[in-house]
């Protein structure tokens, strides 16, 4: 996945903790998605138009409204976020169904246990993502100013 480019809409905060609201063209976010070979995330969200992304500004960059910038999120962080958001509920569902099955309950109880495990996994994921360090880790960062705005 290429790092998306966007235009800065607003800059907020005080140095060194600057944030910028960046408008990114959603149709060019991922070349694989544009080819129809992506992960399928675009099926659930908007695939045309633009999206607004809150991003951190690195301390060595000076950005202002109208600047064209490049934002990035480390691939390892993206994989970790996906594992938390999708993996924990899935693991909860499988674990709940397996426990009910091996305890000798029938399919209805296994299905209810899977649903309960999914909810438990969602709650654990939510708690994990609400930690302050986690929010910083999974927020994109502006890494380059490509052109100066008006």
Beta strands, then each sheet from edge to edge (+ up, - down):
strand 1: 5-12
strand 2: 19-25
strand 3: 50-57
strand 4: 68-72
strand 5: 141-147
sheet 1: 1+ 2- 3+ 5+ 4- 1+
end
